[in-house]
Amino acid sequence: MTILSYLKALNRAVADEMERDPAVCVFGEDVRVAVTNVTAGLVKRFGEERVLDMPISEQAFTGIATGAAMAGRRPLIEYQIPALLFIAFEQIVNQAHKFSLMTGGQISVPVTYLIPSSGSRDGWAGQHSDHPYSLFAHVGVKTAVPATPADAYGLLVTAIRDDDPVVVFAPAGAMGRRADVDLAQLAPIPLGVGRIHRPGTDVTVVAIGHLVHDALEVAEELSGTIDVEVFDPRSVYPFDWQGLAASLERTGRLVVIDDSNRSCGIGGEILATAAEQMRLVAPPKRITRPDGAVLPFAEGLDRALQPTREQLRHAIHGVMKAGATG
Amino acid sequence: MPGSVAPASASAASPSPDPAALYRTVRLIRRFEERAVELVRAGEVFGGIHPYTGQEAIAAGTCGALRADDLITSTHRGHGHVLAKGADPARMMAEIAGRATGLNRGRGGSMHAADFGVGILGANAIVGAAAPIATGAAWAARCAGSDRVVVTYFGDGAVSQGVVLETFNMAALWRAPVIFVCENNGFATTTRTQDAVAGSITGRAEAFGIPAERVWGMDPEAVYAATARAVARARSGEGPTLLECETYRYDAHHTWEHAARPRYRTPEEVELGRSVDPLDIQGARIDAGVRARIDAEVDVLLDEAVRFALESPRPDPATALDFLYADGTTARAGAL
């Protein structure tokens, strides 16, 4: 067994796929010196023809990746901050995502968009702290949010091999994770297949990205009084609805903890789908960022807008109580 | 595997223009557009189209100077480019009419016509958005050892889109084999070029070190000659070129104008603009008998295209989200 960090897992996934498939190439700002460390060592191994530093032109290089994909390459783009996705949104959502359907299936666009350190990263304030995975789920772009090093490896490998555009969000809150893994066991993980990190019988907590770890800690604290199941969908689009339904068959109670803004976030979609189609014995609850949240700079203000363990404990007690009386 | 572009084996384009072939392309586009407008008026086209009439010399001249395995990206006003690059007029007409036999199986319509088999990477309805896509394809083609070039068309409105200027920068840095063809018809929808473009269009490319040339876009042979120079540059590794082709749009921005009639140019101006006709310019270069024969052939071809389109089945509504994902991932229904 080896200690694998989340960051090293991302790096290893890109390197392994570049080794396996010469069509894979890396685009991004400062990727040659690997400012984020995700692309460390890649230029030395694969050369400057496959690891390309880009000018500060997110719209253009995102579109260039689309054209390169149409001509047979499989680009991975690294964006240093999640807000750059807003600049590139047109080229991802309106171009890359739509080409397959608009052309009647003549072409697909195998580009991977990787955002290391998405979400709050301590003091980066309003324009560097968004975590916009729900936007991509809303428009139907395949979207993964891995929580652990092994999942980061497996989901990124799958994204690179996928023939459609895929966005991979690596939450800032998960980047420091390390896990004891058998490197030989690292493998692609399909999109749309969730993972039960901790089985339980009383309540299902759906946690996304780094919040999986908060959910596990809360579940552990409550063990003995409330038996919490922690369900990590791993990709928010496609979403493992079957896996969630099976979990709710066991528990009948649902709490979602999601680092999206409340309105139209994936948390709302999970509650709605569960209410429409699944077994619930109590009204479900969700914990999210506030509507329209912009993360303020000061530490206490930044923290005040993020989902917390305290809120999760409160919600779990709430659905247990409602289930008991209802 | 994702889809792929046209096969790499193709004969070289003729080193000098074939006057009759250029005339035929202009005539084909003109009559295609006239027939398409008829279909809009008859209610056979859902929505409308952006007619290309008047601008045919640009599509004919540029595509005439390309090889079959070269690539293009097109615009919302794209029928001419798609036809000139070699798409089947019948399947193109069927696409506009929203039929299952269309180039895109009725999923793209007028503004998204694509035929990867003949090197058409899609018409694009977002102004300027295809410039980076074309440049990416050009870069990838060169990396693959090919000497293919890519032509990307856009209008005068697109030169104020940031992504186009970003793309100029990167194409120049990388010496990408891409040719930027600006069809300057004087209007971005209804806004005159001089009210929207500071400086000059060629100057914008030249600022990035991209050679730029103004071309009389009503003359197919002038466009052909300029394109041939740009193609030679691109194939020899010298990088991108911008061609600003000055032209005039005879018809409306979009067929909605036929009903809405916004006033942004006078009838006298339209009459003056229409008095210069690429059909006449190119037609005068060929024998009258050849011209008459081509005209008749094109009419027969388009009669057949219209018949094919109107007799083709409409797509099954149950298949409306087919092709959304390459791997067949199915989208959830909007209602239970």
Interface residues (C-beta under 8 A of the other chain):
Chain A: E49 M54 P55 S57 Q59 A60 F61 T62 G63 I64 A65 T66 G67 A68 A69 M70 A71 G72 R73 E90 Q91 N94 Q95 F99 S100 L101 M102 T103 G104 G105 Q106 I107 S108 V109 P110 G140 K142 D162 D163 D164 G192 P238 E276 Q277
Chain B: M1 P2 G3 S4 V5 L71 T73 G102 L103 N104 R105 G106 R107 G108 H112 A114 D115 F116 L121 G122 N124 I126 A129 A130 A131 P132 I133 A134 T135 G136 A137 A138 W139 A140 A141 C143 A144 V150 G162 V163 E166 T167 N169 M170 L173 L321 D322 F323 L324 Y325 A326 D327 T329 A331 L336
